[in-house]
Structures are given as C-alpha cells and as structure tokens.
Amino acid sequence: MGAFRIVLRFRHSDLFRIQTNSGHSGSWAGAHPEIVSCANKFWWPAGTKWEDRLASEPGTGQLNPLHPKTFGVMINVLENVASIFPENFFHSGGDEILPACWKSDSLIQSFLSTGGTLSEVLEKFINFVFPFIVALDKTAIYWEDVILDNEIKVDPSYLYPEYTIFQSWKNGTESTKKIVQAGYRVIVSSSDYYYLDCGHGGFLGNDSLYDQPPEIQKAAGGGSWCSPFKTWQTVYNYDITEGLTEEEKELVLGGEVALWSEQADGTVLDARLWPRTSAMAEALWSGNRDETGKKRYAEATDRLNEWRHRMVNRGIGAEPIQPLWCLQNPGMCNTVHAYNSGDDEENVTLSTGSVGSKGFADSS
C-alpha cells in the first residue's frame, strides 16, 4: 500500500512515504472493497480501445471519493501513518487516474449523470485529504498528473504552494517548467532519465510483439514503454533545471530515481540501483559540469568505476560499468571521437569538447 522513497536533493536526502492515492489503489480492496472502483477487473477489456482501459497495466483499482466510507477509512490510515513516521513530507500520489475505471462505478455514474465531471471527483479527494495532511503539520507531495493531466485534474488554486510539492515524471523538463511556473516546488523523476526499471522488456504473458521481427520489436521499444535502458551516463548527464530561469531553479528541490517493481525484486535490487543511483547523487550534489561548463562524464567514469568496486567489496551487488581490464589499463577503454549518427566511419568527427583526463571525448 505504501513505499519508502529516498529523494536526493542538492545538498542532502529526505525520506518520505507514499500512502494515500486516488489511483493505483487496488490493494485497498482487500480490506474495504466497497470504497475501491473497478477493483480486481481485467485491466484492458477485450474489444475496447487503449483510452478505455481500466488501468495502465494489470492490477486495477482507484479509490472512490464519493463513497461515504472512503474518507473515514482514510482518516484512520493518515493518523496511523503520521503517528509512526516523523517525516515532514507525505506523498499522496494522484498519478494515472483513468476515466474508464471511475466511470464503471455506479456512484460516480450517478454523479456524472447530474452534470458532474471526473475532475470534480478528484477535487473532492484533494479537498478532503490535503487539509488533513496540512493539519498533521506535513507538506503534501503529489504526482504532476494532479494539475497537468489532460483529462482529470484540479485547479491549482485548491493546493497552496507553501504546503505542496509536485513530482514530475512525464515530458522531461517541460513538466518541470510548468510546475515551477505555477509557483510550486518540484522533485524531478523524469521517466526519460530516472526510471531504472526501463529497457527490460514487458511483462504481459502473451504479448504478440515478441513474435515480430527484431526491427519491429526495436521500434516498439522492445516491449518496455519507457525504453531504452537508462545507462549511468544518461542519468549523470541529465540537467534537471535546463530551460529554467534562476528564480525557477530555486523551486527545484532535487531528483529521485524510480525503480518500479513489476520486474524487480530483492534478487536484482542492488544491480538495478547501483551504481546508477550513485551517478545521480554526484550530478545533483556536485554538478555534472566542470568549471568551464563542460560535461565531465569522462572523469566521472573513473570515479564511478572505483566506487562500484568499493560497493562490491562491502557486499553490495552493484553492476559493473566496464570490464575489469579497463580498470587495469587506464585510458584504453575510452574514445577520442564524438558521437555521429552517420553509418560511414569516415564521417566520424573529433569532439569539439575537452578531452577527459584519460582520453575520453568530453562534450558540452
């Protein structure tokens, strides 16, 4: 029902807990099935379009803010969690609320038939939960969908910036820009850069994509909606404040990598997290550019390589970023050529950036 999250900020880290969520709430039906819409239904019914799915992946269920018991249950949960966890932040979710799920609920159908909207249903949820979180002397965190979704969203006036933080995960810096322009603080978790579960294929048991030629599978991201795999270089090179004014940058609290557990458990946890999370830590705490403004992933390669071996020596199963031979032969695994999208080897050009300390082409 909840998950611990560590957010790497520019100077320190914070721990907070996701607990309440209008979407992704199927587990609540185990104890209170009456307050959960479309619980335990097939996620994408046969004969329906993608936009009419009940969930974005198997496992359905969204809390129904219109059921008379919903908020009584939530009060008990909120008070219980607040008494156990002293953190100043409380993540209240709000991502991927799908219209078809709520529309399948008879209570919500009645509300819509009188002229109500699904955004108003979400507003009822926010208007109850948000003041309660603030009354507990905590800052509420919501996913960006709450104010940026195309179909179901609330007016930002319902959420006071001094008590609200948003977490971005879609559209890269575009979403971050919209959030800070609205006056809110933001935690950046772009799925294009910080989703560590991406690039391992899909988990649907009978996906016909995998019966297609390799070129079609590749074009479809190999079955992973957020392909490709996010390499440590991709994580390290992401500038989370790109395109923001100096004033807007002050509202960016930091970033969070996400490792969703559809295809990850304790057996692969260390390797999926490390050392890619370490790459984000250095980029956010120390910056990913040198004093001249050049990206410094060249020298970071050496540091991260050594750090990875330290982690392994301490019993952490961090994945290797280079063969051991590279560590034994400094500079021999680098390149002095910049990336070129052409297939002709003759078209490969030397980098116009600085060359790293061991010969790796470094660009701005």
C-alpha positions in Angstrom: 0.0 0.0 0.0 2.9 2.3 0.6 6.6 2.5 -0.4 9.6 4.2 1.1 11.3 6.7 -1.2 14.7 8.4 -0.9 14.9 11.8 -2.7 18.4 13.1 -3.5 18.3 16.8 -3.1 21.1 19.3 -4.0 22.7 19.1 -0.5 21.0 16.3 1.4 18.5 13.5 1.2 15.0 13.1 2.6 12.9 10.0 3.3 9.1 10.1 2.8 6.3 7.7 2.4 3.6 7.2 -0.3 0.4 6.2 1.4 -2.8 7.7 0.1 -3.6 7.6 -3.6 -6.8 8.0 -5.6 -5.2 5.9 -8.3 -3.2 2.6 -8.0 -5.4 1.6 -5.0 -6.4 -2.0 -5.8 -4.8 -3.3 -2.6 -7.2 -1.3 -0.5 -10.0 -3.5 -1.8 -8.6 -6.4 0.2 -9.9 -4.8 3.4 -12.5 -2.3 2.0 -13.7 -3.4 -1.4 -16.7 -1.1 -1.3 -14.5 2.1 -1.5 -12.5 1.0 -4.5 -13.8 1.4 -8.1 -13.1 -1.3 -10.7 -11.2 -3.5 -8.3 -9.9 -6.8 -9.5 -11.2 -6.3 -13.0 -9.3 -7.2 -16.2 -7.1 -4.2 -16.8 -7.8 -3.8 -20.6 -11.1 -5.5 -21.5 -11.4 -7.2 -24.9 -12.9 -5.1 -27.7 -12.0 -1.7 -26.0 -9.6 1.0 -27.1 -6.5 1.8 -25.2 -8.1 5.0 -23.9 -10.9 2.9 -22.4 -8.6 0.7 -20.3 -9.3 0.3 -16.6 -5.6 0.6 -15.7 -2.4 1.2 -17.5 -1.1 -2.3 -16.6 -2.6 -5.3 -14.8 -3.8 -4.6 -11.3 -6.9 -2.3 -11.2 -8.5 -0.2 -8.6 -9.0 3.5 -7.8 -10.3 4.9 -4.5 -13.9 6.3 -4.9 -14.1 9.7 -3.2 -17.9 9.6 -3.5 -18.4 6.6 -1.3 -19.5 7.6 2.2 -17.0 5.3 3.9 -13.9 6.3 1.9 -12.8 9.3 4.0 -13.4 7.6 7.3 -11.0 4.8 6.3 -8.5 7.4 5.0 -8.6 9.4 8.3 -7.7 6.2 10.2 -4.8 5.5 7.8 -3.5 9.0 7.8 -3.5 9.3 11.5 -1.9 5.9 12.0 0.9 6.6 9.5 1.6 10.1 10.9 1.9 8.6 14.4 4.6 6.1 13.2 6.6 8.1 10.7 8.0 11.5 11.8 8.9 12.8 8.3 7.8 16.2 7.3 6.5 15.1 3.9 3.5 13.0 3.0 3.2 11.7 -0.6 -0.5 11.5 -1.6 0.0 10.1 -5.1 -2.5 11.1 -7.7 -1.0 9.6 -10.8 -2.6 7.7 -13.7 -6.2 8.2 -12.7 -8.1 6.6 -15.6 -11.6 7.8 -16.6 -12.9 4.3 -17.5 -12.3 3.0 -14.0 -14.3 5.7 -12.3 -17.0 5.6 -15.0 -17.6 1.9 -14.3 -18.6 2.8 -10.7 -22.4 3.2 -10.1 -21.9 6.0 -7.6 -19.8 8.0 -9.9 -22.1 7.3 -12.9 -24.9 8.9 -10.9 -22.8 11.9 -10.2 -21.8 12.3 -13.8 -25.5 12.0 -14.9 -26.3 15.1 -13.0 -23.6 17.2 -14.7 -20.7 16.4 -12.5 -17.2 15.8 -14.0 -14.4 13.4 -13.2 -12.1 16.4 -12.4 -14.7 17.3 -9.7 -14.5 13.8 -8.3 -10.7 14.3 -8.0 -11.3 17.7 -6.4 -13.4 16.1 -3.7 -10.5 13.7 -2.9 -8.0 16.6 -2.8 -10.2 18.9 -0.8 -10.5 16.3 1.9 -7.0 14.8 2.0 -4.9 18.0 1.5 -6.2 20.0 4.5 -5.9 16.9 6.7 -2.2 16.4 5.7 -1.5 20.1 6.4 -3.3 19.8 9.8 -0.8 17.0 10.6 1.9 19.5 10.1 3.2 17.9 6.9 3.8 19.0 3.4 1.8 17.2 0.7 3.5 15.7 -2.3 1.5 14.8 -5.5 2.5 13.5 -8.8 2.3 16.0 -11.6 -0.9 14.4 -13.0 -3.0 16.2 -10.4 -2.6 19.5 -12.2 -1.2 18.6 -15.6 -3.2 15.6 -16.7 -5.1 16.1 -20.0 -8.4 14.7 -18.7 -8.7 14.6 -14.9 -7.0 17.4 -13.0 -7.7 20.0 -10.4 -7.5 23.8 -10.4 -4.1 24.7 -8.8 -6.0 27.2 -6.5 -7.0 24.2 -4.4 -3.4 23.5 -3.5 -1.4 26.2 -1.7 2.3 26.3 -2.9 3.6 26.7 0.7 2.2 23.3 1.6 2.5 21.5 -1.7 5.3 19.8 -3.7 4.8 18.2 -7.1 6.8 15.3 -8.5 7.3 15.3 -12.3 7.7 12.1 -14.3 6.5 12.8 -17.8 7.7 15.0 -20.7 11.2 15.8 -19.2 11.9 19.4 -18.4 8.6 20.5 -20.0 6.6 19.3 -17.0 9.1 20.7 -14.6 8.8 24.1 -16.3 5.0 24.1 -16.0 5.1 23.2 -12.3 7.6 25.9 -11.2 5.8 28.5 -13.4 2.7 27.8 -11.4 4.8 28.6 -8.3 5.2 25.1 -6.9 8.3 23.3 -5.7 9.2 20.2 -7.7 11.0 16.9 -7.3 12.2 15.6 -10.7 11.8 12.0 -11.6 11.7 12.1 -15.4 10.9 8.7 -16.9 13.2 9.6 -19.8 16.2 9.7 -17.5 15.5 8.5 -14.0 13.3 5.3 -14.4 15.7 2.5 -13.6 13.3 -0.3 -14.5 13.1 0.7 -18.1 14.6 -1.3 -21.0 14.0 -4.9 -19.7 11.0 -5.7 -22.0 7.4 -6.0 -20.9 5.7 -8.5 -18.5 2.5 -9.3 -20.4 2.3 -13.0 -20.7 1.0 -13.3 -24.3 2.3 -10.1 -26.0 2.4 -10.8 -29.7 5.0 -8.1 -30.1 7.7 -10.7 -29.3 6.6 -12.8 -32.3 7.6 -9.9 -34.6 10.9 -9.4 -36.4 13.6 -7.8 -34.3 13.4 -4.5 -36.2 9.7 -4.2 -35.3 10.4 -5.1 -31.6 13.2 -2.4 -31.5 10.9 0.2 -33.0 8.3 -0.6 -30.3 10.9 -0.2 -27.5 11.3 -4.0 -27.0 8.0 -4.1 -25.2 9.1 -1.6 -22.5 7.0 1.5 -22.5 9.9 3.7 -21.3 12.8 2.2 -23.3 15.7 2.4 -23.7 17.6 1.2 -20.6 18.8 4.3 -18.7 22.5 4.0 -18.6 24.5 5.6 -15.8 25.7 8.2 -18.4 22.1 9.0 -19.3 21.3 9.5 -15.6 24.5 11.5 -15.0 24.1 13.9 -17.9 20.5 14.9 -17.2 20.3 18.6 -16.4 17.1 18.8 -14.3 16.9 22.6 -14.4 17.5 23.0 -18.1 15.5 25.8 -19.6 14.5 27.4 -16.2 15.2 30.9 -15.1 17.4 31.4 -12.0 14.3 32.1 -10.0 12.5 29.0 -11.2 15.6 26.8 -10.4 15.2 27.7 -6.8 11.9 25.8 -6.8 13.6 22.6 -8.0 14.3 20.6 -4.7 16.2 17.8 -6.4 15.6 14.5 -8.1 14.5 10.9 -7.4 15.3 7.8 -9.4 12.5 5.3 -9.5 12.7 1.5 -9.7 9.3 0.1 -10.1 8.9 -3.5 -9.1 7.0 -5.2 -11.9 10.2 -6.9 -12.9 12.4 -6.2 -10.0 12.7 -7.8 -6.5 15.3 -8.4 -3.9 17.3 -10.8 -6.2 18.2 -8.0 -8.6 17.7 -4.9 -6.5 21.4 -4.0 -5.9 22.3 -4.3 -9.6 19.4 -2.3 -10.8 20.0 0.5 -8.3 23.8 0.7 -8.2 25.9 2.4 -9.4 23.4 4.3 -11.5 21.9 6.0 -8.4 25.4 7.0 -7.4 25.7 8.8 -10.8 22.6 10.8 -10.0 23.9 11.6 -6.5 27.1 13.1 -7.9 25.3 15.0 -10.6 22.9 16.6 -8.1 25.3 17.2 -5.2 28.4 18.2 -7.1 27.1 19.0 -10.6 27.8 17.3 -13.9 29.9 20.1 -15.4 33.4 21.4 -14.7 34.4 25.0 -14.1 34.3 25.8 -17.8 30.8 24.4 -18.2 31.8 21.2 -20.0 30.1 17.9 -19.1 32.6 15.8 -17.0 31.4 12.3 -17.6 34.9 11.4 -18.7 36.4 11.8 -15.2 33.2 10.5 -13.6 33.8 7.2 -15.4 36.9 6.6 -13.4 35.3 7.7 -10.1 32.2 5.6 -10.6 34.3 2.6 -11.6 36.3 2.7 -8.4 33.2 3.4 -6.3 31.4 0.4 -7.8 34.3 -1.9 -6.7 34.2 -0.4 -3.2 30.5 -1.2 -3.1 31.1 -4.8 -4.2 33.8 -5.2 -1.5 31.2 -4.1 1.0 28.7 -6.8 -0.1 26.6 -4.6 -2.4 25.9 -6.3 -5.7 26.4 -3.2 -7.9 26.6 -4.0 -11.6 29.9 -3.4 -13.5 30.1 -0.4 -15.8 33.3 -1.6 -17.6 35.3 -4.8 -17.9 38.0 -5.2 -15.2 40.5 -5.0 -18.0 39.6 -1.3 -18.4 40.4 -0.6 -14.8 43.7 -2.4 -15.1 44.5 -0.4 -18.3 43.6 3.2 -17.7 42.6 5.1 -20.8 42.4 2.1 -23.1 38.6 1.8 -23.0 38.0 5.5 -23.8 37.4 7.2 -27.1 38.5 10.4 -28.7 35.7 10.5 -31.2 32.4 12.3 -30.7 29.1 10.6 -31.5 28.0 10.8 -35.1 24.7 9.4 -36.3 26.0 8.6 -39.7 26.9 5.0 -40.6 30.0 5.9 -42.6 33.1 5.6 -40.4 34.8 8.3 -42.4 32.2 10.8 -41.2 33.0 10.3 -37.5 34.4 13.6 -36.3 36.6 14.5 -33.4 34.9 16.0 -30.4 34.9 19.8 -30.1 34.7 19.5 -26.4 37.5 18.9 -24.0 39.3 15.6 -23.8 39.0 13.9 -20.4 42.0 13.2 -18.2 42.3 9.7 -19.7 41.4 10.4 -23.3 37.6 10.2 -23.2 35.9 12.7 -25.6 34.0 15.1 -23.4 31.4 17.5 -24.8 29.4 20.3 -23.6 
